[in-house]
Amino acid sequence: MKILVINSGSSSIKYQLLDMDSNSALASGVIECIGLEQGMLTHKKHPDTDAALKIVIEQSIPDHAVGMHLAVAALTHPEHGVITDASEVDGVGHRVVHGGEKFTAPVLIDATVIEGIKEVSDLAPLHNPAHLTGIEVAQSIFKDCGHVAVFDTAFHQTIPAKAYQYAIPYEIYEELHVRRYGFHGTSHKYVARRTAELLGRPAEDLNIITVHLGNGSSVAAIQGGKCIDTSMGMTPLAGVIMGTRSGNVDPSVLKYIAEKKGMTIQEIDEMLTKRSGLVGICGMSDMRDIHAAIAKGDARAKLALDMACHRVRQYIGAYWAELGRVDAIVFTAGIGENDDVVRLESVRGLEPMGLVLDEAANAVRPGEWSRISAPESKVEVLVVRTNEELEIARETVALVG
């Protein structure tokens, strides 16, 4: 089967076509700057191989329909395409950021599902409307196959009320559905499943802490294959320190800043989302730049690194206590997969709990996965490359047959 995975943003579309017989990517691409004066399509044939072929097309892309047709033209091109016709696509999986409490699992898209996504769009106003636009365009092009919505929040819907409720008046939850939802669910689910495969044990027997560290970051506690807690909240702003997002902040700090600086709620939200986190502390959001600055003696860059790792370690410790027993801690995503210093500092001090890191193994750049715990460690520590597209494709196959 060939499954197309689509992630539509307000001005972009990311896509990947996968061959589910080999679980490999046939092609991938991104359409950027939709609706702006100059748009761009970047398309890669066999992106995960040494023989990858990359093409870039720059032209006006006025809307998502034009962008998606460009992607289809690239996928079916005689030289850099991988299919001859759009009808070869057997199913389309759509990433949808927020499913609220309405969607607890992937679903085949129909009119009722589209209405449901619209109903929870207030919880993700920058994402869900764009996803709906992408769904509408894709359905008009890929008419003969099933379309599946896979929600970032769905994996976290097994979190119990004691973990997802906020201690605010209960009627606000009942009326506005204000609660912890969590995000990066597709990544956490894939990594947990892959960890069980690598350890040769059933997921139902394992307690795992998954640590997804990138420009956006989150930590999840997974018990028997089900999430029981996660660091992000009603929005992706909560939890650990991220590239430009603050993570947890005392709410009264925001009132104080607003009063002293004369800032509106919207300005405060923009500050916390785009000008805080690592960039707020040291002016840099890329961890590679931060390491380079530390090497030159930049004290604020060192502070940013220390703060970020401290917050991750806090969550690991909290979820360890919540799970009672931890079989594996797994690092994933851009920073988690590639930054040995962040991994080392995020588990430093956990030795009394039985965790022993193999620092030599940790310093080696991993491939698809690696074990970085020492043989005597009571807890496995792994680095596993996430693959959200493959997880979405698997969920799509399960529903389209």
Legacy VTK file of the C-alpha trace (Angstrom):
# vtk DataFile Version 3.0
C-alpha trace
ASCII
DATASET POLYDATA
POINTS 401 float
0.000 0.000 0.000
1.016 3.592 -0.634
-0.030 6.098 2.009
0.310 9.861 1.699
0.787 11.743 4.989
-0.131 15.443 5.002
0.469 18.138 7.615
-1.179 21.395 6.556
-0.260 24.709 8.148
-1.677 28.172 7.597
0.928 28.929 4.902
2.570 25.546 4.300
1.968 21.886 3.499
4.322 19.070 4.445
3.851 15.715 2.763
5.417 12.277 2.661
4.482 9.284 0.511
5.268 5.944 2.166
5.404 2.388 0.875
3.839 0.400 3.689
5.164 -2.921 2.383
8.687 -1.764 3.243
7.794 0.967 5.786
9.959 3.364 3.799
9.508 6.882 2.438
9.224 7.062 -1.350
9.180 10.867 -1.442
8.687 13.844 0.817
8.330 17.551 0.439
7.263 20.882 1.822
5.315 23.693 0.181
6.128 27.021 1.841
4.966 30.634 1.750
1.486 29.831 0.460
-0.426 33.049 -0.175
2.712 35.182 -0.234
4.331 36.830 -3.249
6.907 34.051 -3.718
6.238 30.446 -2.754
8.523 27.421 -2.846
8.211 23.651 -3.225
11.074 21.459 -2.025
10.624 17.834 -3.090
12.865 14.847 -2.336
12.728 11.457 -4.007
13.725 8.564 -1.695
14.684 11.066 1.054
16.159 8.509 3.472
18.674 7.018 1.024
22.110 7.973 -0.262
20.579 8.304 -3.728
18.103 10.988 -2.649
17.150 13.434 -5.409
16.133 16.958 -4.395
14.345 19.546 -6.503
13.280 23.091 -5.629
10.574 25.030 -7.471
9.967 28.714 -6.787
6.773 30.332 -8.028
3.642 32.053 -6.794
1.499 29.652 -4.738
-1.694 31.608 -4.026
-3.544 28.941 -2.055
-3.405 25.393 -0.682
-5.080 23.935 -3.783
-2.307 25.225 -6.058
0.295 23.988 -3.575
-1.188 20.499 -3.360
-1.433 20.231 -7.138
2.269 21.155 -7.311
3.023 18.339 -4.882
1.042 15.869 -7.005
2.903 17.052 -10.097
6.197 16.397 -8.295
5.063 12.964 -7.075
4.041 11.938 -10.609
6.888 13.614 -12.542
8.659 11.273 -15.022
12.100 11.937 -13.485
11.681 12.779 -9.817
8.250 11.290 -9.238
7.507 7.924 -7.618
3.983 7.217 -8.877
2.355 7.603 -12.277
-1.039 8.835 -11.136
-2.773 10.150 -8.001
-5.007 7.062 -8.070
-2.021 4.968 -6.895
-2.387 6.513 -3.427
-4.307 4.027 -1.272
-4.988 6.316 1.679
-4.242 9.780 3.029
-3.377 10.411 6.664
-3.775 13.950 7.983
-2.003 15.238 11.076
-4.439 17.270 13.179
-3.004 19.077 16.209
-6.045 19.186 18.475
-8.869 16.692 18.903
-10.075 17.996 22.267
-12.041 15.425 24.245
-14.062 14.582 21.159
-11.406 12.462 19.410
-9.559 9.807 21.390
-8.261 7.820 18.400
-7.634 8.235 14.658
-10.839 8.375 12.598
-11.945 8.075 8.992
-12.836 11.567 7.865
-16.458 12.278 6.990
-18.742 15.287 7.375
-19.286 14.554 11.071
-15.541 14.421 11.750
-14.984 17.697 9.893
-17.656 19.353 12.034
-16.019 17.890 15.144
-12.627 19.337 14.190
-14.284 22.713 13.631
-15.920 22.524 17.070
-12.579 22.142 18.855
-10.761 24.702 16.703
-10.974 27.291 19.494
-8.439 25.114 21.343
-5.985 25.360 18.418
-6.976 28.407 16.342
-3.649 28.582 14.494
-3.630 24.913 13.505
-7.011 23.209 13.143
-8.484 25.608 10.538
-5.360 25.099 8.416
-5.686 21.326 8.790
-9.290 21.547 7.582
-8.181 23.487 4.517
-5.608 20.794 3.761
-8.190 18.041 4.226
-10.639 19.733 1.855
-7.995 20.195 -0.837
-6.655 16.633 -0.487
-10.138 15.125 -0.656
-10.773 16.968 -3.913
-7.580 15.522 -5.437
-7.441 12.030 -3.921
-11.103 11.181 -4.391
-10.932 7.404 -4.533
-9.269 6.588 -1.206
-9.977 6.933 2.482
-8.782 9.965 4.435
-7.853 9.569 8.107
-7.385 12.227 10.798
-4.632 11.421 13.319
-4.669 13.728 16.333
-1.627 14.917 18.299
-3.740 14.857 21.441
-5.317 11.399 21.035
-2.510 9.343 22.616
-2.775 11.412 25.783
-6.513 10.821 26.219
-5.723 7.889 28.535
-4.369 10.338 31.136
-6.559 10.104 34.282
-8.535 13.077 35.568
-6.200 13.538 38.544
-3.444 14.369 36.039
-5.346 16.293 33.390
-7.581 18.491 35.546
-6.479 21.979 36.566
-7.341 23.158 40.080
-9.643 25.906 38.832
-13.429 26.136 39.277
-14.822 22.878 37.909
-17.574 24.626 35.962
-14.908 26.254 33.774
-13.747 22.788 32.754
-17.341 21.737 32.113
-18.151 24.823 30.067
-14.896 25.537 28.220
-13.081 22.159 28.400
-10.047 23.769 30.005
-7.740 20.873 30.936
-4.403 19.273 30.094
-4.446 17.695 26.611
-0.789 17.150 25.757
0.840 17.134 22.324
3.495 15.270 20.309
1.275 12.239 20.927
2.101 10.590 17.608
5.823 10.817 18.370
5.470 9.541 21.944
3.324 6.635 20.728
5.739 5.664 17.945
8.789 5.841 20.213
7.131 3.809 22.972
6.101 1.119 20.497
9.558 1.060 18.892
11.203 0.817 22.330
9.135 -2.262 23.161
10.259 -3.836 19.870
13.914 -3.032 20.560
13.756 -4.444 24.087
11.915 -7.535 22.865
9.157 -7.103 25.429
5.402 -6.485 25.163
4.472 -2.825 25.495
1.921 -3.872 28.128
4.772 -4.948 30.433
6.815 -1.763 30.189
6.955 1.551 32.030
8.646 4.137 29.801
9.473 7.828 30.049
9.693 9.338 26.558
11.609 12.614 26.218
10.787 14.462 22.988
13.244 17.366 22.734
13.224 19.730 19.774
12.261 23.342 19.217
9.058 22.174 20.873
9.599 19.690 23.692
7.543 17.426 25.931
7.957 14.498 28.293
5.459 11.639 28.748
4.949 8.856 31.292
3.783 5.674 29.557
2.527 2.725 31.589
1.723 -0.494 29.784
1.580 1.262 26.410
-0.790 3.984 27.651
0.070 7.561 28.531
-0.688 8.475 32.146
0.844 11.959 32.218
2.568 14.475 29.963
4.247 17.850 30.366
2.362 19.981 27.831
-1.030 21.287 28.873
-4.104 22.720 27.216
-1.671 24.229 24.714
1.923 23.362 23.697
3.205 26.249 25.845
3.354 24.368 29.157
6.023 22.036 30.529
9.742 22.106 29.838
11.727 25.038 28.447
11.700 25.110 24.630
13.316 27.047 21.808
11.043 30.101 22.022
8.354 28.884 24.470
8.589 29.492 28.188
7.272 26.247 29.602
5.746 26.490 33.081
5.518 29.981 34.597
3.833 31.173 37.792
0.544 32.716 36.508
0.883 35.675 38.875
4.116 36.634 37.107
2.037 37.384 34.010
-0.301 39.705 35.940
2.739 41.482 37.399
4.381 41.923 33.970
1.119 43.100 32.419
0.625 45.749 35.095
4.225 46.962 35.108
4.745 46.916 31.323
1.203 47.805 30.237
0.971 44.647 28.120
-2.242 43.028 26.899
-3.101 39.331 27.209
-2.313 38.936 23.498
1.095 40.581 23.935
1.875 38.385 26.937
0.905 35.269 24.961
3.119 36.346 22.059
6.010 36.940 24.467
5.663 33.512 26.094
5.270 31.722 22.759
7.796 33.457 20.522
10.257 35.418 22.716
10.791 33.225 25.753
12.382 29.829 26.373
15.996 29.529 25.282
15.830 32.597 23.051
14.462 34.664 25.914
17.315 33.674 28.204
20.294 33.930 25.855
19.030 35.209 22.504
19.469 31.867 20.739
16.951 29.079 20.151
19.197 26.607 18.291
21.050 24.364 20.728
24.016 24.152 18.340
24.466 27.924 18.571
24.153 27.728 22.347
26.928 25.119 22.590
29.164 27.271 20.380
28.499 30.305 22.574
29.234 28.302 25.737
32.580 27.283 24.252
33.368 31.005 23.942
32.479 31.658 27.572
28.911 32.979 27.172
27.434 32.761 30.681
23.840 33.282 29.620
24.093 30.512 27.028
25.336 28.209 29.801
22.449 29.336 31.997
19.957 28.544 29.228
21.387 25.041 28.803
21.417 24.396 32.549
17.837 25.620 32.967
16.537 23.483 30.088
18.212 20.302 31.346
17.136 21.025 34.927
13.489 21.211 33.850
13.723 17.960 31.854
15.340 16.212 34.827
12.521 17.447 37.075
9.921 15.841 34.812
11.870 12.588 34.554
12.021 12.433 38.346
8.339 13.281 38.761
7.231 10.668 36.250
9.573 8.104 37.766
7.771 8.621 41.073
4.407 8.434 39.330
5.221 5.209 37.469
6.857 3.583 40.479
9.135 1.491 38.249
10.873 2.646 35.093
12.136 0.174 32.503
13.399 2.696 29.957
14.014 6.394 29.423
13.982 7.269 25.731
15.274 10.444 24.085
13.911 11.446 20.693
13.372 14.368 18.230
15.963 16.829 16.950
17.753 17.680 20.196
16.999 14.397 21.953
18.440 12.382 19.074
21.483 14.525 18.327
22.641 16.367 21.463
24.728 14.173 23.771
25.359 17.042 26.213
21.645 17.662 26.757
21.052 13.934 27.273
23.921 13.687 29.755
22.847 16.713 31.771
19.187 15.682 31.731
19.918 12.440 33.609
22.854 13.624 35.711
22.134 13.039 39.395
19.792 10.086 38.822
22.503 7.528 39.651
21.087 6.821 43.158
17.903 5.647 41.386
19.855 2.992 39.494
20.494 4.864 36.248
24.047 4.610 34.932
24.877 6.305 31.651
27.565 4.972 29.314
29.146 8.322 28.472
31.222 6.884 25.624
28.127 5.374 23.978
26.217 8.599 24.585
28.903 10.615 22.767
28.528 8.549 19.573
26.043 9.944 17.067
23.228 7.380 16.935
21.655 5.899 13.845
18.028 4.771 13.921
18.531 3.936 17.594
21.195 3.313 20.203
21.520 2.186 23.825
23.385 4.722 25.945
22.976 3.170 29.389
25.801 1.152 30.935
25.404 -2.653 31.269
25.026 -2.347 35.048
22.249 0.265 34.796
18.933 -0.857 36.247
17.148 1.341 33.713
17.622 1.222 29.955
18.416 4.595 28.404
17.853 4.685 24.653
17.978 7.153 21.800
15.288 6.350 19.229
14.699 8.299 16.045
11.062 9.325 15.909
8.972 8.757 12.795
5.628 10.502 13.110
4.872 10.066 9.420
5.227 6.293 9.653
3.005 6.226 12.745
0.337 8.284 10.971
0.617 6.001 7.927
0.168 2.908 10.125
-2.910 4.425 11.717
-4.241 5.211 8.247
-3.679 1.677 7.006
-5.503 0.317 10.044
-8.618 2.275 9.062
-8.582 2.223 5.255
-7.720 -1.506 5.078
LINES 1 402
401 0 1 2 3 4 5 6 7 8 9 10 11 12 13 14 15 16 17 18 19 20 21 22 23 24 25 26 27 28 29 30 31 32 33 34 35 36 37 38 39 40 41 42 43 44 45 46 47 48 49 50 51 52 53 54 55 56 57 58 59 60 61 62 63 64 65 66 67 68 69 70 71 72 73 74 75 76 77 78 79 80 81 82 83 84 85 86 87 88 89 90 91 92 93 94 95 96 97 98 99 100 101 102 103 104 105 106 107 108 109 110 111 112 113 114 115 116 117 118 119 120 121 122 123 124 125 126 127 128 129 130 131 132 133 134 135 136 137 138 139 140 141 142 143 144 145 146 147 148 149 150 151 152 153 154 155 156 157 158 159 160 161 162 163 164 165 166 167 168 169 170 171 172 173 174 175 176 177 178 179 180 181 182 183 184 185 186 187 188 189 190 191 192 193 194 195 196 197 198 199 200 201 202 203 204 205 206 207 208 209 210 211 212 213 214 215 216 217 218 219 220 221 222 223 224 225 226 227 228 229 230 231 232 233 234 235 236 237 238 239 240 241 242 243 244 245 246 247 248 249 250 251 252 253 254 255 256 257 258 259 260 261 262 263 264 265 266 267 268 269 270 271 272 273 274 275 276 277 278 279 280 281 282 283 284 285 286 287 288 289 290 291 292 293 294 295 296 297 298 299 300 301 302 303 304 305 306 307 308 309 310 311 312 313 314 315 316 317 318 319 320 321 322 323 324 325 326 327 328 329 330 331 332 333 334 335 336 337 338 339 340 341 342 343 344 345 346 347 348 349 350 351 352 353 354 355 356 357 358 359 360 361 362 363 364 365 366 367 368 369 370 371 372 373 374 375 376 377 378 379 380 381 382 383 384 385 386 387 388 389 390 391 392 393 394 395 396 397 398 399 400
